[in-house]
Amino acid sequence: KWRIAFPGSGRQWKDWKQASVFHSGNRIQTTKYTWFTFLPQNIFEQFHRLGNLCFFLLVVLSWFPQVKVFHKEVTLLPLVMVLLASMIKDAVEDYRKHQYDKAINSSKTRVYNK
């Protein structure tokens, strides 16, 4: 979709009102998370990966004494390490995207008017 920039002369008010329904603004946002949604959304996405789900199933199985091969903590350690590393990587990537969006949104633009 193209962005439409209308000059503020007043005669294009009808066109601007019609376009503003579909385009709420010219602000760019490529970040995936906010401060409040980072932890739940990231954990949700991490457990959609098959490897993390297998680690989680091993942790759940280790809590049953009949199936227990290792200690519960030893089985939990690889899952926690993988999740922590992925969370840190995602947080750094999202922070960099936020900084880039901030730079783009605060840059100067030109508006041409007839």
Contact map, one row per residue, 1 for C-alpha under 8 A:
111000000000000000000000000000000000000000000000000000000000000000000000000000000000000000000000000000000000000000
111100000000000000000000000000000000000000000000000000000000000000000000000000000000000000000000000000000000000000
111110000000000000000010010000000000000000000000000000000000000000000000000000000000000000000000000000000000000000
011111000000000000100000000000000000000000000000000000000000000000000000000000000000000000000000000000000000000000
001111100000000000000000000000000000000000000000000000000000000000000000000000000000000000000000000000000000001000
000111110001000100000000000000000000000000000000000000000000000000000000000000000000000000000000000000000000000000
000011111001000000000000000000000000000000000000000000000000000000000000000000000000000000000000000000000000001110
000001111101100000000000000000000000000000000000000000000000000000000000000000000000000000000000000000000000000000
000000111111000000000000000000000000000000000000000000000000000000000000000000000000000000000000000000000000000000
000000011111100000000000000000000000000000000000000000000000000000000000000000000000000000000000000000000000000000
000000001111110000000000000000000000000000000000000000000000000000000000000000000000000000000000000000000000000000
000001111111111100000000000000000000000000000000000000000000000000000000000000000000000000000000000000000000000000
000000010111111110000000000000000000000000000000000000000000000000000000000000000000000000000000000000000000000000
000000000011111111000000000000000000000000000000000000000000000000000000000000000000000000000000000000000000000000
000000000001111111100000000000000000000000000000000000000000000000000000000000000000000000000000000000000000000000
000001000001111111110000000000000000000000000000000000000000000000000000000000000000000000000000000000000000000000
000000000000111111111000000000000000000000000000000000000000000000000000000000000000000000000000000000000000000000
000000000000011111111100000000000000000000000000000000000000000000000000000000000000000000000000000000000000000000
000100000000001111111110000000000000000000000000000000000000000000000000000000000000000000000000000000000000000000
000000000000000111111111100000000000000000000000000000000000000000000000000000000000000000000000000000000000000000
000000000000000011111111000000000000000000000000000000000000000000000000000000000000000000000000000000000000000000
000000000000000001111111000000000000000000000000000000000000000000000000000000000000000000000000000000000000000000
001000000000000000111111110000000000000000000000000000000000000000000000000000000000000000000000000000000000000000
000000000000000000011111110000000000000000000000000000000000000000000000000000000000000000000000000000000000000000
000000000000000000010011111000000000000000000000000000000000000000000000000000000000000000000000000000000000000000
001000000000000000000011111100000000000000000000000000000000000000000000000000000000000000000000000000000000000000
000000000000000000000000111110000000000000000000000000000000000000000000000000000000000000000000000000001000000000
000000000000000000000000011111000000000000000000000000000000000000000000000000000000000000000000000010011000000000
000000000000000000000000001111100000000000000000000000000000000000000000000000000000000000000000010010000000000000
000000000000000000000000000111110000000000000000000000000000000000000000000000000000000000000000110010000000000000
000000000000000000000000000011111100000000000000000000000000000000000000000000000000000000000110110000000000000000
000000000000000000000000000001111100000000000000000000000000000000000000000000000000000000000100000000000000000000
000000000000000000000000000000111111110010000000000000000000000000000000000000000000000000000100000000000000000000
000000000000000000000000000000111111110000000000000000000000000000000000000000000000000000000000000000000000000000
000000000000000000000000000000001111110000000000000000000000000000000000000000000000000000000000000000000000000000
000000000000000000000000000000001111111000000000000000000000000000000000000000000000000000000000000000000000000000
000000000000000000000000000000001111111111000000000000000000000000000000000000000000000000000000000000000000000000
000000000000000000000000000000001111111111000000000000000000000000000000000000000000000000000000000000000000000000
000000000000000000000000000000000001111111100000000000000000000000000000000000000000000000000000000000000000000000
000000000000000000000000000000000000111111110000000000000000000000000000000000000000000000000000000000000000000000
000000000000000000000000000000001000111111111000000000000000000000000000000000000000000000000000000000000000000000
000000000000000000000000000000000000111111111100000000000000000000000000000000000000001000000000000000000000000000
000000000000000000000000000000000000001111111110000000000000000000000000000000000010000000000000000000000000000000
000000000000000000000000000000000000000111111111000000000000000000000000000000000000000000000000000000000000000000
000000000000000000000000000000000000000011111111100000000000000000000000000000000000000000000000000000000000000000
000000000000000000000000000000000000000001111111100100000000000000000000000000000010010000000000000000000000000000
000000000000000000000000000000000000000000111111110110000000000000000000000000000000000000000000000000000000000000
000000000000000000000000000000000000000000011111110110000000000000000000000000000000000000000000000000000000000000
000000000000000000000000000000000000000000001111111110000000000000000000000000000000000000000000000000000000000000
000000000000000000000000000000000000000000000011111111000000000000000000000000000000000000000000000000000000000000
000000000000000000000000000000000000000000000000111111100000000000000000000000000000000000000000000000000000000000
000000000000000000000000000000000000000000000111111111110000000000000000000000100110000000000000000000000000000000
000000000000000000000000000000000000000000000011111111111000000000000000000000000000000000000000000000000000000000
000000000000000000000000000000000000000000000000011111111100000000000000000000000000000000000000000000000000000000
000000000000000000000000000000000000000000000000001111111110000000000000000001100000000000000000000000000000000000
000000000000000000000000000000000000000000000000000111111111000000000000000000100000000000000000000000000000000000
000000000000000000000000000000000000000000000000000011111111100000000000000000000000000000000000000000000000000000
000000000000000000000000000000000000000000000000000001111111110000000000001000000000000000000000000000000000000000
000000000000000000000000000000000000000000000000000000111111111000000001001100000000000000000000000000000000000000
000000000000000000000000000000000000000000000000000000011111111100000000000000000000000000000000000000000000000000
000000000000000000000000000000000000000000000000000000001111111100110000000000000000000000000000000000000000000000
000000000000000000000000000000000000000000000000000000000111111110111111001000000000000000000000000000000000000000
000000000000000000000000000000000000000000000000000000000011111110010001000000000000000000000000000000000000000000
000000000000000000000000000000000000000000000000000000000001111111110000000000000000000000000000000000000000000000
000000000000000000000000000000000000000000000000000000000000011111110000000000000000000000000000000000000000000000
000000000000000000000000000000000000000000000000000000000000000111110000000000000000000000000000000000000000000000
000000000000000000000000000000000000000000000000000000000000110111111000000000000000000000000000000000000000000000
000000000000000000000000000000000000000000000000000000000000111111111111000000000000000000000000000000000000000000
000000000000000000000000000000000000000000000000000000000000010000111110000000000000000000000000000000000000000000
000000000000000000000000000000000000000000000000000000000000010000011111011000000000000000000000000000000000000000
000000000000000000000000000000000000000000000000000000000000010000011111111000000000000000000000000000000000000000
000000000000000000000000000000000000000000000000000000000010011000010111111100000000000000000000000000000000000000
000000000000000000000000000000000000000000000000000000000000000000000011111110000000000000000000000000000000000000
000000000000000000000000000000000000000000000000000000000000000000000111111111000000000000000000000000000000000000
000000000000000000000000000000000000000000000000000000000110010000000111111111100000000000000000000000000000000000
000000000000000000000000000000000000000000000000000000000010000000000001111111110000000000000000000000000000000000
000000000000000000000000000000000000000000000000000000000000000000000000111111111000000000000000000000000000000000
000000000000000000000000000000000000000000000000000000100000000000000000011111111100000000000000000000000000000000
000000000000000000000000000000000000000000000000000100110000000000000000001111111110000000000000000000000000000000
000000000000000000000000000000000000000000000000000000000000000000000000000111111111000000000000000000000000000000
000000000000000000000000000000000000000000000000000000000000000000000000000011111111100000000000000000000000000000
000000000000000000000000000000000000000000000000000100000000000000000000000001111111110000000000000000000000000000
000000000000000000000000000000000000000000100100000100000000000000000000000000111111111000000000000000000000000000
000000000000000000000000000000000000000000000000000000000000000000000000000000011111111100000000000000000000000000
000000000000000000000000000000000000000000000000000000000000000000000000000000001111111110000000000000000000000000
000000000000000000000000000000000000000000000100000000000000000000000000000000000111111111000000000000000000000000
000000000000000000000000000000000000000001000000000000000000000000000000000000000011111111100000000000000000000000
000000000000000000000000000000000000000000000000000000000000000000000000000000000001111111110000000000000000000000
000000000000000000000000000000000000000000000000000000000000000000000000000000000000111111111000000000000000000000
000000000000000000000000000000000000000000000000000000000000000000000000000000000000011111111100000000000000000000
000000000000000000000000000000000000000000000000000000000000000000000000000000000000001111111110000000000000000000
000000000000000000000000000000000000000000000000000000000000000000000000000000000000000111111111000000000000000000
000000000000000000000000000000000000000000000000000000000000000000000000000000000000000011111111100000000000000000
000000000000000000000000000000111000000000000000000000000000000000000000000000000000000001111111110000000000000000
000000000000000000000000000000100000000000000000000000000000000000000000000000000000000000111111111000000000000000
000000000000000000000000000000000000000000000000000000000000000000000000000000000000000000011111111100000000000000
000000000000000000000000000001100000000000000000000000000000000000000000000000000000000000001111111110000000000000
000000000000000000000000000011100000000000000000000000000000000000000000000000000000000000000111111111000000000000
000000000000000000000000000000000000000000000000000000000000000000000000000000000000000000000011111111100000000000
000000000000000000000000000000000000000000000000000000000000000000000000000000000000000000000001111111110000000000
000000000000000000000000000111000000000000000000000000000000000000000000000000000000000000000000111111111000000000
000000000000000000000000000000000000000000000000000000000000000000000000000000000000000000000000011111111100000000
000000000000000000000000000000000000000000000000000000000000000000000000000000000000000000000000001111111110000000
000000000000000000000000000100000000000000000000000000000000000000000000000000000000000000000000000111111110000000
000000000000000000000000001100000000000000000000000000000000000000000000000000000000000000000000000011111110000000
000000000000000000000000000000000000000000000000000000000000000000000000000000000000000000000000000001111111000000
000000000000000000000000000000000000000000000000000000000000000000000000000000000000000000000000000000111111100000
000000000000000000000000000000000000000000000000000000000000000000000000000000000000000000000000000000000111110000
000000000000000000000000000000000000000000000000000000000000000000000000000000000000000000000000000000000011111000
000000000000000000000000000000000000000000000000000000000000000000000000000000000000000000000000000000000001111100
000010100000000000000000000000000000000000000000000000000000000000000000000000000000000000000000000000000000111110
000000100000000000000000000000000000000000000000000000000000000000000000000000000000000000000000000000000000011111
000000100000000000000000000000000000000000000000000000000000000000000000000000000000000000000000000000000000001111
000000000000000000000000000000000000000000000000000000000000000000000000000000000000000000000000000000000000000111
